[in-house]
């Protein structure tokens, strides 16, 4: 059973930074293209960043481009999301999961709250 455990969220002021981590068990992530997703209250869960199996190819939602950086350490089976210049609209629960193949069961996520 593949499990994702997200951590690193918290309360931060606008303009601040956070680094999220996602530990994966039950599957070697080198076989997975991974992504970070977020879900704000009353909204659907959307992908904000994605990274290829090798880590060479990355893509970002327009709303976070230039502010967020996704990375991975396949040796540690961990995916990261560096979030800088945070805005109140970044407030959401953040999740990681596979992009290819299709997502596995979702973890509990980590709450990010950005105050103005």
BAZA-799159 format. One record per atom (N, C-alpha, C, CB): atom name; residue number from 1; x negated, y, z negated. Coordinates in Angstrom, 2 decimals, decimal comma, always signed. Glycine has a CB too. Layout:
N
vexza  vexro  X  Y  Z
CA  NUM  X  Y  Z $
...
# end
This chain:
116
vexza  vexro  X  Y  Z
N  1  -0,84  -1,19  +0,00 $
CA  1  +0,00  +0,00  +0,00 $
C  1  -0,88  +1,25  +0,00 $
CB  1  +0,95  +0,00  -1,22 $
N  2  -0,63  +2,12  +0,96 $
CA  2  -1,41  +3,34  +1,07 $
C  2  -0,81  +4,41  +0,16 $
CB  2  -1,46  +3,83  +2,54 $
N  3  -1,66  +5,03  -0,65 $
CA  3  -1,21  +6,08  -1,56 $
C  3  -2,07  +7,32  -1,39 $
CB  3  -1,25  +5,58  -3,02 $
N  4  -1,40  +8,47  -1,46 $
CA  4  -2,07  +9,77  -1,41 $
C  4  -1,91  +10,44  -2,77 $
CB  4  -1,50  +10,68  -0,26 $
N  5  -2,99  +11,00  -3,29 $
CA  5  -2,92  +11,74  -4,54 $
C  5  -3,53  +13,12  -4,31 $
CB  5  -3,67  +10,99  -5,69 $
N  6  -2,65  +14,12  -4,31 $
CA  6  -3,07  +15,50  -4,07 $
C  6  -3,37  +16,19  -5,40 $
CB  6  -1,98  +16,27  -3,29 $
N  7  -4,34  +17,08  -5,39 $
CA  7  -4,70  +17,84  -6,58 $
C  7  -5,30  +19,17  -6,18 $
CB  7  -5,68  +17,05  -7,47 $
N  8  -5,44  +20,06  -7,18 $
CA  8  -6,11  +21,33  -6,94 $
C  8  -5,20  +22,53  -6,85 $
CB  8  -6,90  +21,24  -5,71 $
N  9  -3,89  +22,31  -6,89 $
CA  9  -2,97  +23,43  -6,82 $
C  9  -2,97  +24,24  -8,11 $
CB  9  -1,57  +22,94  -6,53 $
N  10  -2,21  +25,32  -8,09 $
CA  10  -2,12  +26,16  -9,28 $
C  10  -1,50  +27,50  -8,96 $
CB  10  -3,49  +26,37  -9,89 $
N  11  -1,59  +28,40  -9,93 $
CA  11  -1,08  +29,76  -9,78 $
C  11  -2,24  +30,68  -9,49 $
CB  11  -0,30  +30,21  -11,05 $
N  12  -2,13  +31,47  -8,44 $
CA  12  -3,20  +32,36  -8,04 $
C  12  -2,59  +33,67  -7,54 $
CB  12  -4,10  +31,71  -6,95 $
N  13  -3,33  +34,75  -7,70 $
CA  13  -2,86  +36,04  -7,19 $
C  13  -3,09  +36,14  -5,69 $
CB  13  -3,56  +37,19  -7,92 $
N  14  -2,28  +36,96  -5,05 $
CA  14  -2,46  +37,19  -3,63 $
C  14  -3,90  +37,62  -3,35 $
CB  14  -1,46  +38,24  -3,11 $
N  15  -4,47  +37,06  -2,29 $
CA  15  -5,86  +37,33  -1,95 $
C  15  -6,84  +36,33  -2,53 $
CB  15  -6,23  +38,70  -2,41 $
N  16  -6,35  +35,50  -3,43 $
CA  16  -7,21  +34,52  -4,06 $
C  16  -7,41  +33,27  -3,22 $
CB  16  -6,66  +34,14  -5,39 $
N  17  -8,12  +32,30  -3,82 $
CA  17  -8,46  +31,06  -3,11 $
C  17  -8,16  +29,84  -3,97 $
CB  17  -9,94  +31,07  -2,70 $
N  18  -7,90  +28,75  -3,30 $
CA  18  -7,77  +27,44  -3,93 $
C  18  -8,34  +26,39  -3,00 $
CB  18  -6,28  +27,13  -4,27 $
N  19  -8,81  +25,30  -3,57 $
CA  19  -9,27  +24,17  -2,78 $
C  19  -8,48  +22,93  -3,20 $
CB  19  -10,80  +23,95  -2,95 $
N  20  -7,73  +22,40  -2,26 $
CA  20  -6,95  +21,20  -2,52 $
C  20  -7,73  +19,96  -2,12 $
CB  20  -5,61  +21,27  -1,77 $
N  21  -7,51  +18,88  -2,86 $
CA  21  -8,13  +17,60  -2,54 $
C  21  -7,04  +16,54  -2,40 $
CB  21  -9,16  +17,19  -3,62 $
N  22  -7,30  +15,57  -1,56 $
CA  22  -6,36  +14,46  -1,36 $
C  22  -7,16  +13,16  -1,36 $
CB  22  -5,55  +14,64  -0,02 $
N  23  -7,00  +12,39  -2,41 $
CA  23  -7,63  +11,08  -2,49 $
C  23  -6,69  +10,02  -1,93 $
CB  23  -8,02  +10,75  -3,93 $
N  24  -7,22  +9,16  -1,09 $
CA  24  -6,41  +8,13  -0,44 $
C  24  -6,87  +6,76  -0,90 $
CB  24  -6,49  +8,25  +1,11 $
N  25  -5,94  +5,91  -1,25 $
CA  25  -6,25  +4,53  -1,60 $
C  25  -5,42  +3,59  -0,75 $
CB  25  -5,99  +4,28  -3,10 $
N  26  -5,94  +2,39  -0,56 $
CA  26  -5,22  +1,38  +0,20 $
C  26  -5,51  +1,35  +1,69 $
CB  26  -3,79  +1,58  +0,01 $
N  27  -6,30  +2,32  +2,15 $
CA  27  -6,63  +2,38  +3,58 $
C  27  -7,86  +3,24  +3,72 $
CB  27  -5,44  +2,93  +4,44 $
N  28  -8,78  +2,83  +4,59 $
CA  28  -9,96  +3,63  +4,87 $
C  28  -9,56  +4,78  +5,79 $
CB  28  -11,09  +2,77  +5,51 $
N  29  -9,79  +6,03  +5,35 $
CA  29  -9,28  +7,16  +6,12 $
C  29  -10,01  +7,38  +7,44 $
CB  29  -9,37  +8,40  +5,29 $
N  30  -11,14  +6,73  +7,62 $
CA  30  -11,85  +6,90  +8,89 $
C  30  -11,02  +6,40  +10,06 $
CB  30  -13,19  +6,17  +8,85 $
N  31  -10,00  +5,58  +9,78 $
CA  31  -9,12  +5,07  +10,82 $
C  31  -7,89  +5,95  +11,03 $
CB  31  -8,68  +3,66  +10,50 $
N  32  -7,81  +7,07  +10,27 $
CA  32  -6,62  +7,92  +10,28 $
C  32  -6,95  +9,34  +10,69 $
CB  32  -5,96  +7,91  +8,91 $
N  33  -6,14  +9,89  +11,59 $
CA  33  -6,13  +11,33  +11,77 $
C  33  -5,24  +11,87  +10,65 $
CB  33  -5,60  +11,76  +13,21 $
N  34  -5,72  +12,87  +9,93 $
CA  34  -5,04  +13,31  +8,70 $
C  34  -4,51  +14,73  +8,85 $
CB  34  -6,00  +13,23  +7,51 $
N  35  -3,58  +15,06  +7,97 $
CA  35  -3,04  +16,41  +7,98 $
C  35  -2,63  +16,85  +6,59 $
CB  35  -1,86  +16,50  +8,91 $
N  36  -2,58  +18,17  +6,42 $
CA  36  -1,99  +18,77  +5,24 $
C  36  -0,64  +19,37  +5,66 $
CB  36  -2,94  +19,87  +4,60 $
N  37  +0,33  +19,18  +4,79 $
CA  37  +1,69  +19,65  +5,03 $
C  37  +2,12  +20,49  +3,84 $
CB  37  +2,67  +18,45  +5,27 $
N  38  +3,14  +21,31  +4,03 $
CA  38  +3,69  +22,03  +2,88 $
C  38  +5,19  +22,15  +3,01 $
CB  38  +3,05  +23,42  +2,75 $
N  39  +5,83  +22,24  +1,85 $
CA  39  +7,27  +22,39  +1,81 $
C  39  +7,64  +23,43  +0,77 $
CB  39  +7,96  +21,04  +1,50 $
N  40  +8,22  +24,52  +1,25 $
CA  40  +8,70  +25,58  +0,36 $
C  40  +10,15  +25,28  -0,02 $
CB  40  +8,57  +26,98  +1,04 $
N  41  +10,62  +25,84  -1,12 $
CA  41  +12,00  +25,59  -1,55 $
C  41  +13,01  +25,92  -0,46 $
CB  41  +12,31  +26,40  -2,80 $
N  42  +13,90  +24,97  -0,18 $
CA  42  +14,94  +25,19  +0,81 $
C  42  +14,49  +25,08  +2,25 $
CB  42  +15,52  +26,50  +0,60 $
N  43  +13,24  +24,69  +2,46 $
CA  43  +12,70  +24,59  +3,82 $
C  43  +12,21  +23,18  +4,11 $
CB  43  +11,56  +25,59  +4,03 $
N  44  +12,02  +22,89  +5,38 $
CA  44  +11,51  +21,58  +5,78 $
C  44  +10,01  +21,50  +5,52 $
CB  44  +11,83  +21,31  +7,26 $
N  45  +9,52  +20,30  +5,46 $
CA  45  +8,08  +20,07  +5,32 $
C  45  +7,43  +20,24  +6,70 $
CB  45  +7,78  +18,64  +4,73 $
N  46  +6,43  +21,09  +6,77 $
CA  46  +5,74  +21,39  +8,03 $
C  46  +4,25  +21,12  +7,89 $
CB  46  +5,98  +22,86  +8,45 $
N  47  +3,62  +20,78  +8,99 $
CA  47  +2,18  +20,58  +9,00 $
C  47  +1,51  +21,95  +9,05 $
CB  47  +1,73  +19,69  +10,20 $
N  48  +0,46  +22,13  +8,28 $
CA  48  -0,30  +23,38  +8,30 $
C  48  -1,70  +23,20  +8,86 $
CB  48  -0,39  +23,97  +6,90 $
N  49  -2,24  +21,98  +8,77 $
CA  49  -3,58  +21,73  +9,27 $
C  49  -3,73  +20,26  +9,59 $
CB  49  -4,64  +22,18  +8,26 $
N  50  -4,55  +19,97  +10,60 $
CA  50  -4,78  +18,58  +11,00 $
C  50  -6,24  +18,41  +11,36 $
CB  50  -3,87  +18,17  +12,18 $
N  51  -6,73  +17,18  +11,19 $
CA  51  -8,14  +16,90  +11,46 $
C  51  -8,25  +15,52  +12,08 $
CB  51  -8,99  +17,00  +10,17 $
N  52  -9,12  +15,40  +13,06 $
CA  52  -9,31  +14,13  +13,74 $
C  52  -10,06  +13,13  +12,85 $
CB  52  -10,06  +14,34  +15,06 $
N  53  -10,13  +11,89  +13,32 $
CA  53  -10,78  +10,85  +12,53 $
C  53  -12,25  +11,19  +12,24 $
CB  53  -10,69  +9,51  +13,26 $
N  54  -12,92  +11,77  +13,20 $
CA  54  -14,34  +12,10  +13,04 $
C  54  -14,55  +13,41  +12,28 $
CB  54  -15,02  +12,19  +14,40 $
N  55  -13,49  +14,22  +12,23 $
CA  55  -13,61  +15,54  +11,61 $
C  55  -14,03  +16,63  +12,57 $
CB  55  -14,58  +15,47  +10,48 $
N  56  -14,28  +16,28  +13,81 $
CA  56  -14,76  +17,26  +14,77 $
C  56  -13,63  +18,17  +15,25 $
CB  56  -15,42  +16,56  +15,97 $
N  57  -12,47  +17,59  +15,50 $
CA  57  -11,35  +18,36  +16,02 $
C  57  -10,40  +18,75  +14,89 $
CB  57  -10,59  +17,55  +17,11 $
N  58  -10,07  +20,05  +14,84 $
CA  58  -9,17  +20,57  +13,81 $
C  58  -8,14  +21,49  +14,46 $
CB  58  -9,97  +21,33  +12,71 $
N  59  -6,97  +21,54  +13,85 $
CA  59  -5,95  +22,46  +14,34 $
C  59  -5,18  +23,02  +13,15 $
CB  59  -4,99  +21,75  +15,34 $
N  60  -4,61  +24,22  +13,37 $
CA  60  -3,94  +24,92  +12,27 $
C  60  -2,64  +25,55  +12,76 $
CB  60  -4,86  +25,99  +11,67 $
N  61  -1,67  +25,65  +11,84 $
CA  61  -0,48  +26,43  +12,13 $
C  61  -0,89  +27,90  +12,26 $
CB  61  +0,60  +26,24  +11,02 $
N  62  -0,18  +28,63  +13,10 $
CA  62  -0,51  +30,04  +13,32 $
C  62  -0,50  +30,83  +12,00 $
CB  62  +0,48  +30,67  +14,32 $
N  63  +0,37  +30,46  +11,10 $
CA  63  +0,53  +31,21  +9,86 $
C  63  -0,67  +31,10  +8,93 $
CB  63  +1,77  +30,73  +9,14 $
N  64  -1,54  +30,10  +9,13 $
CA  64  -2,68  +29,92  +8,24 $
C  64  -4,01  +30,01  +8,98 $
CB  64  -2,58  +28,58  +7,53 $
N  65  -3,96  +30,16  +10,27 $
CA  65  -5,18  +30,19  +11,08 $
C  65  -6,10  +31,33  +10,62 $
CB  65  -4,84  +30,34  +12,58 $
N  66  -7,36  +31,01  +10,43 $
CA  66  -8,33  +32,00  +9,98 $
C  66  -8,42  +32,13  +8,47 $
CB  66  -7,99  +33,33  +10,55 $
N  67  -7,48  +31,51  +7,75 $
CA  67  -7,48  +31,59  +6,28 $
C  67  -7,69  +30,21  +5,64 $
CB  67  -6,16  +32,19  +5,79 $
N  68  -7,20  +29,15  +6,26 $
CA  68  -7,31  +27,80  +5,72 $
C  68  -8,33  +27,01  +6,53 $
CB  68  -5,93  +27,08  +5,73 $
N  69  -9,03  +26,09  +5,84 $
CA  69  -9,99  +25,21  +6,49 $
C  69  -9,79  +23,79  +6,00 $
CB  69  -11,45  +25,68  +6,23 $
N  70  -9,54  +22,89  +6,93 $
CA  70  -9,38  +21,48  +6,59 $
C  70  -10,72  +20,77  +6,81 $
CB  70  -8,25  +20,81  +7,45 $
N  71  -11,02  +19,82  +5,94 $
CA  71  -12,24  +19,03  +6,09 $
C  71  -11,99  +17,64  +5,51 $
CB  71  -13,46  +19,72  +5,40 $
N  72  -12,92  +16,76  +5,75 $
CA  72  -12,77  +15,40  +5,25 $
C  72  -14,13  +14,81  +4,91 $
CB  72  -12,06  +14,53  +6,28 $
N  73  -14,13  +13,90  +3,96 $
CA  73  -15,32  +13,13  +3,60 $
C  73  -14,91  +11,67  +3,67 $
CB  73  -15,88  +13,53  +2,17 $
N  74  -15,19  +11,04  +4,78 $
CA  74  -14,74  +9,65  +4,96 $
C  74  -15,41  +8,71  +3,95 $
CB  74  -15,03  +9,18  +6,39 $
N  75  -16,62  +9,03  +3,54 $
CA  75  -17,31  +8,19  +2,56 $
C  75  -16,60  +8,21  +1,21 $
CB  75  -18,77  +8,64  +2,40 $
N  76  -15,96  +9,33  +0,90 $
CA  76  -15,22  +9,46  -0,36 $
C  76  -13,72  +9,20  -0,18 $
CB  76  -15,44  +10,84  -0,94 $
N  77  -13,33  +8,91  +1,06 $
CA  77  -11,91  +8,68  +1,34 $
C  77  -11,04  +9,84  +0,88 $
CB  77  -11,44  +7,39  +0,67 $
N  78  -11,52  +11,05  +1,14 $
CA  78  -10,88  +12,26  +0,63 $
C  78  -10,77  +13,31  +1,73 $
CB  78  -11,66  +12,82  -0,58 $
N  79  -9,66  +14,04  +1,70 $
CA  79  -9,43  +15,14  +2,62 $
C  79  -9,26  +16,42  +1,79 $
CB  79  -8,17  +14,88  +3,53 $
N  80  -9,75  +17,53  +2,30 $
CA  80  -9,72  +18,79  +1,57 $
C  80  -9,00  +19,87  +2,36 $
CB  80  -11,16  +19,25  +1,24 $
N  81  -8,50  +20,86  +1,64 $
CA  81  -7,94  +22,06  +2,28 $
C  81  -8,43  +23,27  +1,49 $
CB  81  -6,37  +22,00  +2,33 $
N  82  -9,32  +24,03  +2,08 $
CA  82  -9,79  +25,29  +1,49 $
C  82  -8,84  +26,38  +1,92 $
CB  82  -11,26  +25,61  +1,93 $
N  83  -8,26  +27,06  +0,95 $
CA  83  -7,27  +28,10  +1,24 $
C  83  -7,78  +29,43  +0,71 $
CB  83  -5,88  +27,76  +0,61 $
N  84  -8,02  +30,36  +1,59 $
CA  84  -8,52  +31,69  +1,23 $
C  84  -7,49  +32,75  +1,62 $
CB  84  -9,87  +31,97  +1,92 $
N  85  -7,67  +33,94  +1,07 $
CA  85  -6,76  +35,06  +1,37 $
C  85  -5,30  +34,64  +1,25 $
CB  85  -7,03  +35,60  +2,78 $
N  86  -5,00  +34,00  +0,16 $
CA  86  -3,65  +33,46  -0,03 $
C  86  -2,61  +34,57  -0,09 $
CB  86  -3,59  +32,61  -1,30 $
N  87  -1,43  +34,24  +0,42 $
CA  87  -0,30  +35,18  +0,46 $
C  87  +0,89  +34,57  -0,30 $
CB  87  +0,09  +35,51  +1,93 $
N  88  +1,79  +35,40  -0,79 $
CA  88  +2,97  +34,85  -1,48 $
C  88  +3,74  +33,85  -0,62 $
CB  88  +3,90  +35,98  -1,89 $
N  89  +3,75  +34,05  +0,68 $
CA  89  +4,47  +33,12  +1,56 $
C  89  +3,79  +31,76  +1,70 $
CB  89  +4,63  +33,74  +2,93 $
N  90  +2,60  +31,62  +1,12 $
CA  90  +1,94  +30,31  +1,10 $
C  90  +2,46  +29,44  -0,06 $
CB  90  +0,42  +30,48  +0,99 $
N  91  +3,29  +30,02  -0,91 $
CA  91  +3,83  +29,28  -2,05 $
C  91  +4,64  +28,08  -1,57 $
CB  91  +4,69  +30,19  -2,93 $
N  92  +4,27  +26,89  -2,03 $
CA  92  +4,92  +25,65  -1,58 $
C  92  +4,29  +24,47  -2,32 $
CB  92  +4,78  +25,46  -0,02 $
N  93  +4,89  +23,30  -2,14 $
CA  93  +4,24  +22,06  -2,56 $
C  93  +3,46  +21,55  -1,35 $
CB  93  +5,29  +20,99  -3,08 $
N  94  +2,20  +21,24  -1,57 $
CA  94  +1,31  +20,81  -0,50 $
C  94  +1,08  +19,30  -0,59 $
CB  94  -0,04  +21,56  -0,57 $
N  95  +1,16  +18,65  +0,56 $
CA  95  +0,99  +17,21  +0,67 $
C  95  -0,05  +16,89  +1,73 $
CB  95  +2,34  +16,52  +1,00 $
N  96  -0,69  +15,75  +1,59 $
CA  96  -1,52  +15,25  +2,69 $
C  96  -0,93  +13,91  +3,14 $
CB  96  -3,02  +15,09  +2,25 $
N  97  -1,20  +13,56  +4,38 $
CA  97  -0,73  +12,29  +4,90 $
C  97  -1,37  +12,04  +6,25 $
CB  97  +0,82  +12,26  +5,00 $
N  98  -1,16  +10,85  +6,75 $
CA  98  -1,66  +10,49  +8,07 $
C  98  -0,86  +11,23  +9,15 $
CB  98  -1,58  +8,96  +8,29 $
N  99  -1,57  +11,63  +10,20 $
CA  99  -0,90  +12,19  +11,38 $
C  99  -0,82  +11,13  +12,48 $
CB  99  -1,65  +13,45  +11,89 $
N  100  -1,82  +10,29  +12,53 $
CA  100  -1,85  +9,20  +13,49 $
C  100  -2,63  +8,06  +12,87 $
CB  100  -2,48  +9,65  +14,85 $
N  101  -1,99  +6,95  +12,54 $
CA  101  -0,60  +6,61  +12,81 $
C  101  +0,39  +7,47  +12,01 $
CB  101  -0,36  +5,15  +12,50 $
N  102  +1,65  +7,17  +12,14 $
CA  102  +2,70  +7,95  +11,48 $
C  102  +2,48  +8,00  +9,98 $
CB  102  +4,08  +7,37  +11,80 $
N  103  +3,00  +9,05  +9,34 $
CA  103  +2,80  +9,19  +7,89 $
C  103  +3,23  +7,97  +7,09 $
CB  103  +3,55  +10,38  +7,40 $
N  104  +2,49  +7,71  +6,04 $
CA  104  +2,85  +6,68  +5,06 $
C  104  +3,78  +7,31  +4,03 $
CB  104  +1,58  +6,08  +4,38 $
N  105  +4,05  +6,58  +2,96 $
CA  105  +4,89  +7,15  +1,90 $
C  105  +4,23  +8,42  +1,36 $
CB  105  +5,12  +6,12  +0,75 $
N  106  +5,04  +9,41  +1,04 $
CA  106  +4,52  +10,69  +0,58 $
C  106  +4,12  +10,62  -0,89 $
CB  106  +5,55  +11,79  +0,80 $
N  107  +3,03  +11,31  -1,21 $
CA  107  +2,62  +11,45  -2,60 $
C  107  +3,48  +12,49  -3,29 $
CB  107  +1,15  +11,82  -2,69 $
N  108  +3,09  +12,86  -4,50 $
CA  108  +3,86  +13,83  -5,28 $
C  108  +3,53  +15,26  -4,87 $
CB  108  +3,58  +13,64  -6,78 $
N  109  +2,43  +15,44  -4,18 $
CA  109  +2,05  +16,78  -3,75 $
C  109  +1,44  +17,57  -4,90 $
CB  109  +3,25  +17,51  -3,19 $
N  110  +0,99  +18,77  -4,56 $
CA  110  +0,44  +19,68  -5,56 $
C  110  +1,03  +21,07  -5,33 $
CB  110  -1,12  +19,71  -5,51 $
N  111  +1,51  +21,68  -6,40 $
CA  111  +2,20  +22,96  -6,30 $
C  111  +1,19  +24,10  -6,17 $
CB  111  +3,10  +23,18  -7,52 $
N  112  +1,41  +24,94  -5,19 $
CA  112  +0,63  +26,18  -5,03 $
C  112  +1,60  +27,35  -5,16 $
CB  112  -0,13  +26,21  -3,65 $
N  113  +1,30  +28,24  -6,08 $
CA  113  +2,13  +29,42  -6,28 $
C  113  +1,25  +30,65  -6,19 $
CB  113  +2,86  +29,36  -7,66 $
N  114  +1,61  +31,55  -5,28 $
CA  114  +0,84  +32,76  -5,06 $
C  114  +1,69  +33,95  -5,49 $
CB  114  +0,41  +32,90  -3,56 $
N  115  +1,19  +34,69  -6,47 $
CA  115  +1,92  +35,85  -6,98 $
C  115  +1,47  +37,12  -6,26 $
CB  115  +1,70  +36,00  -8,50 $
N  116  +2,39  +38,03  -6,12 $
CA  116  +2,09  +39,29  -5,41 $
C  116  +1,54  +40,34  -6,37 $
CB  116  +3,34  +39,82  -4,71 $
# end
